[in-house]
């Protein structure tokens, strides 16, 4: 991505970005049903962050940091294929990342999340970092893009973001189609898609409860690469807009 990534720069080159924004993508390593790889959230977080940074690169100094590929995923452990951090560990890791960047002179941090289990942790960390004099923001990609995705009919493909359903499968078919095992997609079933952004709904987690039925939230019958391309372009545009608004506000 034309050295848009933080890790592609030397320490000297990074000096030019100390007044800019560092996007910190946060993902997971967790099961995503029988047809998607366990790195879905990490792939999406990194790809969205890199493309948003590229879109913004002509207007402001911005880089995408290395993606955190582990998150809070205990509710997936029973299905296998999952590496999870405890909530307190995740918060500590995110705060350490933020403090390390600040020590190096980067004090405008944008945490971009792609896994529901990380959302609250990132927001708490932003509050703590502000007490240290660090300007920080946190959001999940679907939160900033919700209205635009809804208008584009994304809810017709299944839950947004859902888990290994029509929406995520569409994004993966477009971005990493070679990793999608389409023949293994879950059986068809009818699901009612919530019409409100997840953060606005009552959150319930019961003891021993996993994720949906058999580890996915809805089936992928309506998924397609064409839809994935449309959703991805919307997400990148909305994330880039949010990063720029954060930068201009400081």
N, C-alpha and C positions, 0 to 999 in steps of 0.2 A: 504493500500500500504506500509506496513512495516515501518510506521513512516517516509515516504518520505515527507509527508506534514508538513509544518511549524507549523500548529496549533496542531499537535500531540506531539510536544516537549515542555519540560519545559524550563524556561528561562536559566537555567544552561546548559541544553543540547544544546541550540541554540548557546552558546558561541563557540562551535566547528565549527560553520559554518560561522563565521564572515569574514573569508578570502575567502569564497566560493561565489557561485552565488545563488541568490534568483530569481526564476522564478515567475513572477506575471501574472497569467492568467486573461485576460479581455474578458468578454462575454456580454450578453444582456439578457433581458427578453422581448421578442417580438413575435408577431404572426409568425407562420411558416406554413401557409396554413391550410387546413382542416384536415391534417393527422399527423402532427408532433407537439410535445409539445412546449410551448413558451420558454422553457429553452434550446433549441438546442445548441445555441452558447456557453452558459455557461457550459453545459455538456461536449461539445467537448473541450473547452479551458482547463477545469480542468483535464479531462481524459488524454489529450495529455501531459499536463504539468507533471502530476504525473508519467506517463509511461516514459517520457523522463528523468525525474529526477532519476527514478529507473535504467534506462539503464546506466546513467552516474555515479551512486553512488559508483561504485568500482574504478572510475578513478579520481574523484574530489568531493570536498564538494559542495553539491547542494541540495536545498529544493524548493518545490513548495509552494508559499504563498496561502492564501485563495483567491478564485476566486472573482473578481468583477463581480457581476451578473447583473449590470445595465450599459447601454451604451447610445450612441446617436442614438435614434431610432424614431425620430419625423416622419419620412417618413412612419412609420408603424401604427401610431396612429389611422388613419381612419378605420383600420380593426379590432380594438379592441385587447384585450389581451396583450397590450404593456405598459411597464413602461419605460419612457425615461428621460435621462438627457440632459439638454442644453449643447451645445458644450463647453461653458465657464465653466460650472459646471464639466463636465467630465475632462477637463484639470486640473482644481483645485483639484479634487479628486485624480487623478493619481499622480499629483505632491505631494500632501499631503502624499499619501501612500509611495512614494519614499523618501520624506524627513523624514518621521517617521522611516522607515527602516534604513536610514543613521544615524539618531540620536541614534539608538540602536546598531550601529556598522556595519551594513550590507551596503557595499558601492559598490557592484557589482550586478547590477539589470538588469534583462532581462524581458521586457514586452512582453508577448506572447498573441497575439490578435486572436480572432476568429469571429469578426464582422466587416464588411467593414466600417461601420460608425464610428468606433473607431480608425481606422488606422492612420489618420493624427494627431489626438490628442496625441496618444502615442509617435509619432515621435517628436512632438513639446516639449513634456514633457522631453524627453531624452536630447534635446538640452539645456533646462533650467537646468536640473539636473547637466549636465556637468559643467555649470558655477558655481555650488556649490561644485565642486570637487568630484562629484559622477560619477563613471563609469557606464554607462547604455546603453542598446541596446533595440530596439523595432522592431518587425516584426509581420506579420500575418502568421499563420501556412502555408497557401497555397503559400505564397511568397517564403519562403525558400524551399518548397517542389515542386514548380511548374514544374521544368524541369523533375524531377523524376516521378511526377504524369502524366505529358504529355506523357512521354516515356512508362508508364504503360497502356496507353489508357484511362485514366480517363475522357478525354474530350468526349469520346464516350458515357458516361453515362449522359451527360448534361453539364451545365455550372459549372465551377470550380472557386470559391466554389458555386456560384449560391445562390439561396434562396429557401429552401424547395423543391429543384428539385432532380434529380437523384443522384447527388453526395452526398449531405447532407443526403438524405434518406438512401443511402447505408451505410454511416457511422453509422447512428442511428439504422438501422436494425441489424448491427453487434454488436454495443456496448449496445444499450438500446432497443432491439427489442420489449420488452413488452410495450413500450411507443408509438410505431408506430401504428396508426390506418390505416392499409393497405387498408381496404375496403373503406376508405374515401379519398383515394388519388385523386388528381385532374384529370379531364378529359384529355384524350390524345390530344396532339397537337404537331405540328412540330415546332422546334426551332433550329436556327443556333447557335452553341456554339462558342463564341469568342476563338481565338487560342492564344491570348496574355494574359499575367498575368494582372489582373485588374489595377494595378498601372501604367501600360504602356498605358492604353487606355484613350481617352478623357473622362473626367467625366462631365456629364450633369445632373442637377437636376432642374426640372421645377416646378414652383409654383403649389401646389395641387397635384403633381405627387406622387404616392405611389410606390409600388414595383411590377414590372411586371404586369401580368394580374391576378387579383383576389388575389394578395398578394404572388405569387410565381413566380420564374423566368423561370422554365421549369418543365415539368411533370416528374413523377417518374417511367415511364414504364420500364426503363432499370435498375432500382435499385435492388440490392440484397445484402444479408449479406456477401456473398463470396467476392463481389467487395469491400464492406465496410472494410472487414478484410485486403484485399490487400492494399487499400488506407491508412488505419490507420497505418499499419506497416511502410509504406513508410514515412508518415508524422512524426511519432515518431522518426524514424531514422534520418531524415533530421533536425528536430528540435534539437535533441540531438547533432548532429554534429555542428549546428550553436551555441548552448550554449557553447560547448567545445571550438570552435574557438574563441568565445568572451572571455572566461576565459584565454586561452593561450595567447591572444593578450595583456592582461593588464600587 
